Each structure stands twice: as structure tokens, then as C-alpha cells.
């Protein structure tokens, strides 16, 4: 991706993208904003599925439900919304998301307008980007989704942890890893939640029966997340079968 974004250094980096960006529902370019490998980054994503005004509205409602910083309307493309850390907008049948360090909504609108100007020259990604190891979970994943996956987005983090994603027009299911020295502490509220159902995987694992989210702790520094979106009361047996299929990739 060529860029005219007003940043000191622009480097397209094949790094793991935080889950809050919306993976695997966006194809993402990650751009370094400094010469430091650990410096701030800007992420520009295009939705992997076609989008409409209704999709944009649903996306804004889903963001509002997180009760994070309130979003405001953004005059980008065919309309959008944003905060001081991102802007989401509709353009030519796709959603675009620009996300990065704290700034102002006005600056993110300018970045979004720049991305919109460059959008016509971007190549379209193929529908299926797969890793052979992820295939072990496809059958179980599609039972959770309730239909075959139209889009696949598999990859890996810079630490070599596998990322798998299945997408259809109504649901998304993904697996990813968080590396943190606070893994056991982060499991405490999950362990205590009234909606958590225990799984015999890793050092401990739980399915949240209210959202379907499944978390497995491996040692003191690794959390495996298996996440269906939208969050909903997925049959815990289906999530358990999916976790059983995928866990050997993360716990061996």
C-alpha cells in the first residue's frame, strides 16, 4: 500500500493485529509511525465482506454496546463514526477502519479521507487465506457458525502463534493467542463468572455460556482465545468441540 499519510516513517509491518481492530473481518495494513520497532502504529483495514448503510449502523451499535468512549459522526466516504483513536466509514460497498494512537477525531477523519482517496488502487484480497493447521477446526467451526465459512483469514503472530478465522455473512469465529505474564491473574474473573463452564484443556479453560467466548490458559504467560461474534449464547457443547479440535495447536 502506498501512503501519503502524514507520518514520520511508513513501514508496512506483518505483525499481529489486536483483536479490537476487528480481525478477521478486516484485511489490514499496519504502518509504523516511527523508526522504533516498538513504536506506535497506524492500522488501515477493509472489510472482507460487502457492507451497506445497514452494516455501518449495526457496527456503530455494536461499538456503542461496548460502553467505551462515545463515538461521534464522521464525514468520511459515505458516512461513518469515530473517536480519538479510530474512524470507521462506508465506501463503495465496504467498511474501512483506520485505527492508531490517541489523537483527535478530526485527525482520524483526515486520515480516513486520505485512505478513501487511495482505495480505488488497492487490490482485492482472495476470499480464502488459509493455513493447513487451521483446517482441523473447520468442521467444528462451521457448526458454531451455523453455516459454511465464505471467507477464511488464517495467519500467525510475530511470535509464531497461529491465528485462524472463519467468516460468513452473519457470524465470525476466530482463534488467537495473548502472550502476557499476567495470564493467571487475567483468568481469575473468568474463573469466577457465573456464566463460565469449565473445560479440561490447558492448565484451565472456560466457555462463557452467555457469549460463547472460550479462554484457555497455558502456563503462566499464554492465553488462547476462541471467540464467536456476535457474542451470543452459543451451545457450550459446540464451543467445547471446537476448542477440543483446536487446542492441540496451542497447548502442545
C-alpha positions, -999 to +999 in steps of 0.1 A: +000+000+000+015+034-009+007+061+016+005+099+017-004+098+054+013+125+074+036+103+095+074+104+101+081+069+088+058+045+070+066+008+071+041-020+063+046-045+091+033-081+091+026-080+128-002-095+148-032-071+149-051-066+182-084-083+183-102-050+190-093-039+154-119-064+142-099-093+129-107-115+110-134-093+094-109-067+081-079-071+058-053-049+074-022-029+065-002-020+096+021+011+093+049+020+116+048+057+128+084+058+140+118+042+133+114+021+165+101-014+161+081-009+193+068+025+183+032+035+176+014+020+145-015+030+123-038+003+110-059+006+079-085-022+073-110-030+046-140-053+055-137-087+039-174-089+033-196-064+013-212-037+035-242-014+033-256+016+053-273-010+075-240-027+081-224+006+092-254+012+115-251-022+130-213-017+135-219+015+153-245+000+176-221-029+184-194-004+193-218+016+215-227-017+233-191-019+245-196+012+265-162+026+256-156+062+247-187+075+229-184+077+191-193+108+170-204+111+134-175+113+109-178+129+075-158+103+055-167+084+024-205+077+025-206+084+063-191+069+094-182+073+131-152+076+152-133+087+183-099+100+191-084+066+183-102+054+152-127+061+124-150+036+106-166+046+073-185+031+044-171+034+008-181+016-024-197-013-006-170-019+021-163-007+056-130+009+062-114+013+096-084+035+105-071+030+140-040+040+159-026+061+188-047+087+206-051+119+186-084+137+177-114+126+157-107+154+133-072+139+126-087+105+121-112+119+097-083+134+076-066+100+077-098+083+066-102+108+038-067+100+026-074+063+028-106+068+008-087+086-019-063+057-023-089+030-020-096+026-058-060+014-064-060-013-037-060-050-049-088-072-036-077-100-013-088-136-022-117-150-002-097-179+012-064-173+030-057-205+049-031-223+069-033-262+068-032-265+106-064-244+109-083-269+088-085-293+117-112-270+132-132-261+101-159-287+106-165-278+142-162-241+134-189-242+109-212-259+134-207-229+157-213-205+128-244-224+117-233-223+080-202-228+059-175-201+061-174-179+029-142-161+040-111-176+057-084-155+073-056-175+088-021-164+097+004-162+126+017-137+151+053-125+151+059-150+179+047-178+157+013-183+173-013-195+149-043-172+141-074-188+125-105-171+112-138-183+097-163-157+084-198-158+069-224-130+064-238-134+099-211-148+121-173-148+127-152-173+147-115-168+154-087-182+174-057-163+187-031-161+214-023-134+240+012-135+255+012-119+289+030-125+323-004-119+340-022-149+324-032-165+357-044-132+371-065-125+340-082-158+343-094-150+378-126-131+368-133-156+341-130-185+366-154-168+390-180-157+365-214-173+370-217-180+332-183-198+330-183-236+323-150-254+329-131-272+301-104-298+307-079-281+284-045-265+290-039-256+327-075-244+328-102-234+303-137-220+303-166-214+280-187-183+287-222-197+282-236-161+277-212-150+250-196-182+236-161-168+243-137-196+253-104-189+271-077-215+278-046-207+299-014-224+290+013-219+317+018-185+333+022-164+302-002-177+275-040-173+269-058-189+240-089-171+229-116-187+208-142-160+200-175-162+182-190-129+170-215-115+175-213-125+212-242-148+220-253-178+239-237-204+217-243-240+226-214-247+250-211-282+237-204-268+202-177-245+215-162-273+236-159-295+204-143-266+186-119-260+214-110-297+216-103-296+178-081-265+180-064-268+214-036-292+203-023-263+181-018-241+212-012-264+241+014-289+229 
